[in-house]
Amino acid sequence: MIMDELDNILDEFVNTDEVITQCFLFLQHRLTGHFFQIVSERQRVISTEATPDLSVKERLQAAGLVEGRKGFVYVVHKAGFVARAVSIDRLNAVLVLFSPIPAPTNVTVAYDDADFVLALIECFFTQRDLENKKEELEAQKKQFKREQHILQQRYYKIQDEANRLQRDYTQNLNDEIDRRTREIRKANDRLQRGIDERKRMVAMANKLALKANAANKSKSEFLSKMSHEFRTPLNSIIGFSDMMTETMLDDEQFEYIDFIRTSSRSLLDLVNDILDLSKIESGRQRLENSEFDLIETLGDVENITGFQLIEKGIKLSKSIDSRLGCPVIGECFRLRQVLVNLIGNAIKFMEKGTITLAVALEEESDRQIKVRFSVEDEGIGIPENKVDTIFQPFMQVDSSSTRKYGGSGLGLAISNELVKLMGGERICLKTGEGGSTFFFSLVFPKGTGSVRRAEVRCDGEVVENAIPCKVLLVEDVFQNRKLVTAGLTRRGYPIIIAENGRQAVDIVARERVDVVLMDIQMPVLDGLEATREIRLTNQDVPIIAMTAGAMEGDKKKCFEIGMDGYISKPINIKALDQKIQAVVRQKKGVGAESKAHGQGLCPGANPERPEECPAHPVDPDMLASLADLDIEQALARLDNNEELYRDTLFEFFIAGDGMVSELRDAFEKKEMEVVGRMAHSLKGVAGSISANLLSHAALELETAVRQKEMDRVAPLIDTLERALNQTLVSVRAAIVDSDKKELGDPGSDDTGGSPPVRPVFNGGPDVISSMFCELGRRLKKCDPVGSMEMIALIKKFVDGSALYEEMERLDGLINEFDFDGVLKEMESLMEAFRLSPLSV
Amino acid sequence: MPSDRAIISKFTRIKTLPNIAIHLIKLISDGNTTIRDLESVIRLDATLVMRLIRLVNSPYYALRAKVDSIAGAVTYIGMDGLRNLIVVEALKDIFGTESYGGVFSRTQLWLHSAVVAISCRMISERIFMVEGENAFLAGILHDIGMVVESQVVLELFLQTCESCKPDVGTFTAYEDSIIGTNHCDVGCMLARDWRLPFEVQDGIRHHHKAMADAQPSGLMGIIQMSEYLVTRLSPDYAAIPNMRVTLSQSLLAHIRDNIRDYKIIIRDLPEEIIKARHIYQYSETNEDEA
């Protein structure tokens, strides 16, 4: 739709009469002296003044004449005027112009005035259009202004909204900042309060500590001085009382004097204790370290407490780690004081039972050892709430104890301080209804071995002028190692262990060794090879061969390669001791080798000349006559050390299960050398427990292998297996028998006739400890199958006890190959079940 | 004969504004609503968000900067503008495109409504210097009653369209006699249900009444004048063929007095209609959504 059409849409709203009037006025103003009139479509007439009037008919005639024509058209003569008309199309109107006569008649052409009128009409419309345009522009302008106003309003609204958003946002932000500031301030306040409180407490604690230290120090100094002052008159009282008893006194007087002596001695003890404690507390107590022998010190402790023990009928059981042979540096007097104190304390609070003094090697390095001492009593126990106070001076479990049991109440305090002084942490206490255990650990630097041991042996036997020797034991079989170590340690020899020839060569090259006990058949490097290597650099160290040598040539070989002595297995400890002394003396040129007679396996065999021992005749009759477990014989060989034999027997029981199957495996794989070595080991082990039947069977097998009599090997393995099974049955019987005895089974406690197997087991914890040790060894070798076998074995022993479930758990851990986990668990179990750690 | 309420009930069971639109209209009518409140509701309807951003950036609003957030869109077109966009979007679905011979066409009715709405806004803002969003809303909804009638009582409604003779009586008189109600009353009731502003309801209700004292600046007057103008502009913009638009005398006088203004509006209207096509055209919507 074009613009004009759009403009005309609302034309009905335009008032045409008004426009006609405007047009008339416009013309009238400009046509002064002219007469004219405008006739609208609806015959509305507007005329100039004095203008002749046309009739209606004439007006219609005029309208008809002008329709469709441009310019003026004559209409009529009237009243001296010529009337001419022209159409004003845009107004739908007719303009009639009256001109005075004479005017040309029938003239249709315009006069000059007519043309002028036409021009004026045109002019009117032009002017009007311009005015319209102007008004329209005005209207347009107004509309723009209104729209602008609305836009402005909208803008303000947007601005308001944006401001509001910003305000909200800022407000939120501020709120958040305020909130967090408040939180931080609160936290700061809390922190500050905490700091202030802490500062205050630290200041107070410091103040108190200073005060307490000062008080304690002055108290200690006072006591220290006073104690000296006390001791002098006390000594006089005691001395003069003693002297007085030598004089003639009647019974009553003697009783009084005796009372004075006893009381003053008690008083002196107390003063001495106070003096000790105050010296320690005031820091004036110094240790005088020197090299000493731990075993000897323990013996001293036993001796010192012996009288009290006998007096009260209490037994002292000692469990001393076999590895604790070497001399150490420390103050033996104070250590002895602590142990005597602890044992004395235990005696004091016990009516009967056993006190166990256990000393175990906790850690060992090249330079020092850490030793754990514990004293376990079967006394009245200590209530939980008193545990913390008993180490404080003058504190006993209750004040009535002092009256009932005597003592100053200073013993534990002094002992504790002494342990600390000696570098230990403190004395710890485990207590329950069945008694208490006091324990502590101390670290001792290793001594050089220069200390001269008083040759008081555990069995009371005194060997005059024994030469102290550091022994290197080279032995691959655990049981043998343990047996020799335990035996020699008891006889006071410090022992170093090597598990094969290679280790032995290294040790000899590295450190001073006084004598080497060398097994011959060993993995990695055998005894002969090891000796050869040692002799390349060291001609001096005495080397004694230790072998269950079956063959005649063995001894010869030993001497040829540079060994100095020879002792046959099973080892007789006493003979071994004598052999060591003899060889060492000989080597050092001290004197003639003493003639010692070994208690060898073969009756009549001379330990000095073992090669003369008949090469174990394989005689079925003789085999039949042999007992499968000759305990008496074994004990004789082990210095009657039942404990050692028990351990050895048990180790055999643990290891024995799998022996033949391993041997059979090797045989099936045609590894004859392995079969020979295993038979050799088995022979030695069997010999060590005096399982003679088994020992002979093993010897026979070893011989057959060595002499390459292959057709005999398989039947001999069968024989060996039968012998082994029989031996195991005997060993098991011993265990069961001893268990029954422990449980008080009247059936087994017959006094008449000697039982076929003498029960030597205490059963219980020691057995389990051994098994744990074996388990530990297998775990360290990361041997899951062996470990699981061991656990299964332990489970048989502990079935029905709390330990059984723990073993199940260990089993699970092994299934997950968590060996370290099992080891840790095992250690804590041993701790929890009070199983003593044994050498592995 | 069904009452207007019965017709509305029946209609709202078939078609009504989507929930989100009703929720937004309610929020907008609450003076305390913030842009953030609206934003959180609009965000739920991804299509609406897309359409909103597109419309705000259309030539109709002629914004210089591109708006790319809901908050920005609402800020620029205002809450009422937003409400109108939501209503227009919903109405497109409600109107539909059905055609019944030469008697009645929903497409034509939609075009009529859109053009009247555009004109209403122009008159409101250009002549009366009043923010035109309510006028636009009243314009787009003034004949919604016909949609309802044609949905619920189609036969009667078509009969009305056919029977109506402008010389004899008004369309609403025919509706009253044949249907029992008229599209003005029905539309007003629907607007009330949708909680649209009262003046919008009122404008819809009276847009066919020839009242001597009709206020030109009221929504009723603006709708009447707009209908008059658009039908004068083109018969294609009539709601129903042969429907005569009558103006109250006061409105005629007003137009006469402000003829220059209305001429300008008539002159500018076609251009505005073209500019607003994004808002009312179906094809554009489909293209956009495709």
Boltz contact constraints between the chains, C-beta under 6 A:
constraints:
  - contact:
      token1: [A, 6]
      token2: [B, 266]
      max_distance: 6.0
  - contact:
      token1: [A, 6]
      token2: [B, 267]
      max_distance: 6.0
  - contact:
      token1: [A, 9]
      token2: [B, 232]
      max_distance: 6.0
  - contact:
      token1: [A, 9]
      token2: [B, 266]
      max_distance: 6.0
  - contact:
      token1: [A, 10]
      token2: [B, 259]
      max_distance: 6.0
  - contact:
      token1: [A, 10]
      token2: [B, 262]
      max_distance: 6.0
  - contact:
      token1: [A, 10]
      token2: [B, 263]
      max_distance: 6.0
  - contact:
      token1: [A, 13]
      token2: [B, 255]
      max_distance: 6.0
  - contact:
      token1: [A, 13]
      token2: [B, 256]
      max_distance: 6.0
  - contact:
      token1: [A, 13]
      token2: [B, 259]
      max_distance: 6.0
  - contact:
      token1: [A, 135]
      token2: [B, 260]
      max_distance: 6.0
  - contact:
      token1: [A, 136]
      token2: [B, 260]
      max_distance: 6.0
  - contact:
      token1: [A, 139]
      token2: [B, 260]
      max_distance: 6.0
  - contact:
      token1: [A, 139]
      token2: [B, 261]
      max_distance: 6.0
  - contact:
      token1: [A, 139]
      token2: [B, 264]
      max_distance: 6.0
  - contact:
      token1: [A, 140]
      token2: [B, 264]
      max_distance: 6.0
  - contact:
      token1: [A, 143]
      token2: [B, 126]
      max_distance: 6.0
  - contact:
      token1: [A, 146]
      token2: [B, 126]
      max_distance: 6.0
  - contact:
      token1: [A, 146]
      token2: [B, 129]
      max_distance: 6.0
  - contact:
      token1: [A, 147]
      token2: [B, 125]
      max_distance: 6.0
  - contact:
      token1: [A, 147]
      token2: [B, 126]
      max_distance: 6.0
  - contact:
      token1: [A, 149]
      token2: [B, 129]
      max_distance: 6.0
  - contact:
      token1: [A, 150]
      token2: [B, 125]
      max_distance: 6.0
  - contact:
      token1: [A, 150]
      token2: [B, 131]
      max_distance: 6.0
  - contact:
      token1: [A, 158]
      token2: [B, 75]
      max_distance: 6.0
  - contact:
      token1: [A, 161]
      token2: [B, 75]
      max_distance: 6.0
